[in-house]
Amino acid sequence: MEIAMQGILEILDENVRWWEQAAVTCEHAAVRLPVGEKEGWQLMGAVYRERAEKHARLVEQVRQGNHSAHR
């Protein structure tokens, strides 16, 4: 089970980085767009950033639960 959990955590960690990069990409793209177009990109960036935060919290919860189980 430990090996499987480590694999899951690695995937979730990668997801955090991908969601954060997607957010940054959208935010940077929005800067160059005219009003009316930029808002959609800003919203997408905010959604991606929220997704990254949710994944990061999930990783932390799993790690805390995993450490508690081994004490």
Contacts in CASP RR format, 6 or more apart in sequence:
PFRMAT RR
TARGET T0000
AUTHOR 0000-0000-0000
METHOD contacts of the structure
MODEL  1
MEIAMQGILEILDENVRWWEQAAVTCEHAAVRLPVGEKEGWQLMGAVYRE
RAEKHARLVEQVRQGNHSAHR
5 62 0 8 1.000
5 66 0 8 1.000
8 62 0 8 1.000
9 59 0 8 1.000
9 62 0 8 1.000
9 63 0 8 1.000
12 55 0 8 1.000
12 58 0 8 1.000
12 59 0 8 1.000
12 62 0 8 1.000
13 59 0 8 1.000
15 52 0 8 1.000
15 55 0 8 1.000
16 52 0 8 1.000
16 55 0 8 1.000
16 56 0 8 1.000
16 59 0 8 1.000
19 48 0 8 1.000
19 49 0 8 1.000
19 51 0 8 1.000
19 52 0 8 1.000
19 55 0 8 1.000
20 48 0 8 1.000
20 49 0 8 1.000
20 52 0 8 1.000
22 44 0 8 1.000
22 45 0 8 1.000
22 48 0 8 1.000
23 45 0 8 1.000
23 46 0 8 1.000
23 48 0 8 1.000
23 49 0 8 1.000
23 52 0 8 1.000
26 41 0 8 1.000
26 42 0 8 1.000
26 44 0 8 1.000
26 45 0 8 1.000
26 48 0 8 1.000
27 41 0 8 1.000
27 42 0 8 1.000
27 45 0 8 1.000
29 41 0 8 1.000
30 38 0 8 1.000
30 39 0 8 1.000
30 40 0 8 1.000
30 41 0 8 1.000
30 42 0 8 1.000
30 45 0 8 1.000
31 38 0 8 1.000
33 41 0 8 1.000
END
